[in-house]
């Protein structure tokens, strides 16, 4: 394969987007001096057909395969569920399994607030913003007709515009009038539906308000689409009052301190993102909504709460926006996502959101319990040690043998793994 000298390399490649994945890969390989094995690896698309990958995103040259594991022991609203989780991080799946096992008898109880999404229409240059707000609100039925006409199928399924809100915001650029279209998107995540509606009503809102419309797009702070989960871990099942109190204390720190809350909530999203990704939903939208919701009071804080019940057990709960769907985008097109949804047995978007919330709570409980007892590194590093062993070149049974030594020495490092592997092979 011909390569290009560094001096002659350019990222301006005419017609790159209309070439085949293999043609693009050959150009990239020449640009980056990829080796034969590296190119061969990228040509392996795994269980995603190259033509489908090429239609899901632009300029495809390969795929990034992520392991899909199954979390067991989950009982949600009285129903046993197997949870597919797509993640590259060690200990995430195991953490959910362990948390669920310790509360299996009673399981998780969940609820949702509905399937309402918000589209925003921004108007600037309004001379009388408060009067304009009322003029827009007076057109609620006209807005309903305009919005519902955008998606008759959604309306036939029971969805459509549910309400209109108009806010006057003081901003650095002066007052803005922002209209919220509140739409029931049923089993869809709903981005395309609400964006289309916002585009359709924009010129009408401009006329009613007397201003100029700029942004017309959904909000990922889906606070009308909340999912909640609750569980009670019996104190004697988790190691006694000292462990319980340690977990509550760890929560108190996350509630009070954004530095801790960021890591606390990241652990929650380890579990949530893994299910969102496995089902072909939008991890970035879920992340954005969750973190915005965590800061809704003006201070970034925990997405979970921990309390001690009257009987002395540990009560835990979570509430966050979860705008997930079963139809549209990769959820409907990606065969792995379809298989994962079938494993979950989720037949509605609401049920999927309930399951995901329970997984986030389980993940958080495991992390806090580890922090309150052995420390987060013990379990995590035991699994991570296997990755380090493979990076050092261990094969087959060598992987576990090297990992075991690393954990025993409490030195989970690549240089140590290389040294241990060399000793084993002598």
N, C-alpha and C positions, 0 to 999 in steps of 0.2 A: 504494500500500500504506500502510495506516495505521501510524503509529508511536506509541509510548507515551512520555509525558514521563518524564524521568529520575526525578522524584520518585515516580512511580507504578509504577516497575518492581519486579517481584517474581520470584524464582526458583521460587516455589511455584505450580506450574501443574497444576491438577487434571486427572487422566486423561491426562497427557502420554504415558505409556507405551502407551496403547491407540490413540493417534492414528496416522494414516498418516505416512510420512516427509515428505510435502509439507505436511501440516497442522502438523507439528512445526516444519518449516523456516519457515513463515509466522509462527509464534509467536516463534521465535528472531530472525527478521529484524526484527519489530516491537520486540523487546526491545533489540536491538543496533543498530538503525537501519542495517541492511545496505542497500546500494544495489541497484538493479535488476540490474546486471551481476554483483554478488556473489551474489545469490540465484540467478541463472541459472546461474552456474558451479557452485554446490553441487547443483543439480538434475541435473547431468551425472554419472552414476554410472560412467562408463567402461565397462570390460568386465565389471563385476559387476552382475547384475540387482538392481534395488532391493528386490524381495521377498526375495531371498537375503540381501542385506546386512542387511535388517531382522530376519532370523532368526539371523544370526551373533552380533550384539550387541544391546544395548538402546538405545532412544531414538535410532535412526538418523535423521540429517538429510542425510547425504551420504557420500562416500568420499574417501579421501586416496590418490590414485594415485601409486605409486612406480615409477620406471623399472626395467625388467628388462633387464639386459645379459647377454651371453654371454662367459664367459672361455674362451679358446681355448688350444691347446698343451698341455692337461693329459693326461698319461699316468699312469694309476693302476693299479698291479698289472698292468702290461703292456697295459692296455686304454685306448684313446683315448676321452676323455670331453669333452663340451661342458657347461659349468657355467652354469646360469642363476643370476643374482645380482640380488636386488632391493635397491636402495640409492639414496639420494639424494646420496651423497657422491662428489665427483669423485675420480678416480684409483684407486678401489678395484678396479674390474674390470681396468683397465689394469695394475695392479700384479701381479695374479695371472697375467695373460697373459705379462708379461715374465719373471716368476720361472719359470714353467713352460717357457717357450721356452729358457731357459738350462740347463735340466736335462732337456730333452725326451728325449734319447737313452736315458737310464736311467729317468727318471720317478720316481714316488713309490711307495714300498712301504708298505702299511698292514696293520693288524690290529685286532681288537676283543677285549674280554674277555667279551662276551656281552650278553644283553638283560635283565639282572637289575635290578629296581627295588626300592626300600625303602619300606615304609609304617611309620610310627611310631605306637605306642599309648602314651600317657603316663598313668602311674598315680601319684597322690599320696596322702598320708595312710596309708602302709603302715608298720605298726609293726615288721615284721621284713623289711626290703627284700631282704636277701641270701637268706633262706629263700624269700621270695616269688619271687625270680628262678628258683630251682630248681623251685618248684612249677609255674611257667609252662612252663619247659623240659620238664618231665615230660609236658606235654600237647601235645607237638609233633604227634603223629598226629591228635589231635582238632582242632588248629588247621589242619592240612592239609585235613581233611575239610570244615571250615567255610569255609575260603578257596576251595577248588576248587569247592564247591557254588555260590559266588557267580557263577562264569563258566564254565559247562560248555563253551562254544564255545572259550574260550581253552585249556582243558584238552585238548579234542579236537585242537587245533592243536599240541599239544606243550608248552604253557605251564602255569602254575599255581605254587603255592607250592613253593619249593625248600629253604628253610631258615628257621629261627627263631633269632634272637639276642635276649638280654635283657641290658640294661645297668643298673647302678645308678649314678646321677649325683648328685653333691653340688652343690646349687644354692643360690641366695640364699633360696629358699623351703623349703629342707630337702631330704632325699633323695627322689629320684624313681626309679621303676622304668619303664624305657622298653623296650618290646618292638619289635623289628624283624621285620617280615614280609618275607622276601626272595622276590620273585616274578619268574618268567620271563614277560615280557609279549609275547614274540615280536615281531611287526611293528608293534605299537602303542607309542606313547609310554608309555601305561600308567597315567596319572594316575587316570582314572575307575575302572579295574579295581582298583588297589591301595587307593584310598580306600574303595571299596565293601567290600573285604575287611576293612579296618581297622574300619569301622563294625560289620561283622557279628561280629567276635571281641571287640569291646570289653566287652560285658557279661560274657562268660565270663572274660576276663582280670581284670576287676574282682572277680569271685567267687573266682577262684583266689588272687589276691594279697591280698584283704581291704582294698583301697584304693578310691579313686574315680578313674574315668577321665575325663580332660579331652580333650586333643587326640587326634585319630584322622585322620592325613593323611600323604601321601607326603613323602619328602625329595627335594629337588631336588639334593642332593649325591649324584648317582648314581655313586658310586665303584665299583660293581659293573658299570658299563656304560661302560667306558673305550674310547675310540678313539685309535689311535696312527698316526702317519705318519712316514716317514723318507725322506730324500733326500740325495744327495751332489752338490754343485756342484763341478765341476772348477775349480781355481784359475785356470787359463789362460783359462777361459770367462767368468769374472766380473771380470777386470781385474787379476789377479796377486796375489801374496802380501800386498801392502799393503792391498788391498781386503778380502781374506780376514781378515787380522788385525784390521782395523777393525771388521768384522762381529762377530768373536769378542769384541773388547773391548766393543762395545756390548751384547752379550749378558751379559758379566760384570757390567756396571753394573746391568742389569735383574735379574740374579740376586741381587745384593747389596743393592739399594736399592729399597724399595717405592715411592718417588716416581717412579722411572724404570719400575719394573715395571708400575705402573698404566697408563702410556701405552703401554708395550711390549705388554701384553696387550690393551689397547683396540684396537691395530692388528690383532692376531690376530682379535679379534671383529668387526672391520670385514668381513673375508671370511666368517667363520663365520656371523654373523648374516644376511648377505645371502643365503646359500644356505638357511638355516633359514627365513627369511621367504618366499623364493621358493617353497618347498615346503609352505608352510602350517603349519609347525611353530612351537613356542612359543619365541620369542626370549628372553623374560624368564626362562624356566626354564633355558635353556642358559647365559645370562649368569650367573645365580645359581650354578649348579653349577660353571661354569668358575672363577669368582673364589673360591668357597669351596675348590675343589680347589687353587688356587694358594696358598692360605694354610693348607693341611693340616698343615704342619710347625709352625705357630704363628707363622710369619713369611711375609708376602705376597711372592711371588717369581714368576719367569718360568714361563710354561707351556711354553716351548721350551728346547732345549739346543743349543749349537753347540760343535763340537770339530774338531780338525784330524786327519785320518786319517794313517796311516803313510806314505802316498804324498804327503801334503801338500795334499790337497783338503779342502773344507769339508763336514763332516757335520752335518746338522741333524735334529732330531727334535721331535715334539710328542706330548703325552699329556694327555687331558682327558676329563671325562664328557660324553657326547653322547646324551642320551635323546631320540631322534627316532623318528618313526613314519611309516608309510605309510597307516594306517587311522585313522579317527576324526577328529572336529573339522573344522577348515578344510582339513586335508590331503585329506580325502575329498570335501568339499563345494565348495571353491573351484575353479572351472574353470581359473584361472591356475596354481594349485598342481598340479593334475592334469597340465596341459600341461608344466610344468617338470619334474615327476617323469618324464614320458615322455622328455623331452629328455635327462635324466640317465641314463636306462636303469637306474635303481636299482629292483630288484624285491624287495629285502629291507631292513628297517631297518638291519641290520648294514652292508650295502653303502652305504647313504646316509650312515651315520656315518663310514665309511672315507673317502668322498669329501670330506665336510665337513672332516675333520681335515687332509686333504692341502691343501685350500684355505686353511685357517688357517695352515699352515706356509708355503705359497707367499706369502701376504700378508705374513707376518712377515719372510721373507727379503728381499722387495722393500723393505720399510720400513728394515730395517737396512742394506741396501746403499746406499740413498739417503742415509741418515744418515752412512755411512762415506765417502761420495764427494762428491756435489754438494750434499748437504743435502736435507732433505725438501721444502723449499718449491719447488724448481725444477720438478719434474714436477707436483706438486699445484697450484701456483699457475698453471701454464700452463693447466690445465683449469678451475680456479676463475675465472680471468680471463674466461672465456666467460660464466660465470654473472653476474659483475659487469657485463659489457657488456650483457647482457640486462636486468639491473636498471636500467641507465642508459637503457634504451629502444632499444637497437640492434636492428635487424631484418635478417633474411636474411644477405647477405654482410657487412653491417656488423659482425656479431657477431665473426667471426674477425678482421676488420681492427682493430677496437678492442682485442680481446684481445691481438693481436700487439703493439700499441703499449704496452699496459700491462706486458706481460712484458719488452719491450725496455727500458722505463724503470725496471723493477723497482718499480713503484708500482701494485699491484693494489688500487685503491681506487675507491669509487663516485664520489667527486668528480672524480677524474682521468678516469674513464671518461666522465662527463658532459661534461667539457671537451673530450676527444678527439672524442667523437661530434659535439659542436657544431661543432668545426673541420671535420670531414669533410662536414657538411651545408651549410656555407656556400657 
